């Protein structure tokens, strides 16, 4: 399956992920949210935001990002803050 066919992710995010070597939805699912986010942030988009992180998680879970559990959002926010603050 193409990445852009996943929930929350369109062609722009597919291009970003393809640029770091993630070529399919299956590869993204194996890689996981955190690793995919860090690859994109480190290699091509230093401004990758929290919403991108949520979009990745929702895509992997096959749910709209607004339906991610509060606990999981808290974990993702912690990662985002850690990366943002160095």
MODA-V847688 format. One record per helix or strand of 2 or more residues. SS is the DSSP state (2 for helix, 1 for strand). FROM is the first residue (numbers start at 1). TO is the last residue. Records with the same first field share a line. If there is no record, write none. Layout:
SS->FROM-TO  FROM-TO
//
This chain:
2->3-5  11-19  25-31  33-43  50-61  65-67  70-84
//
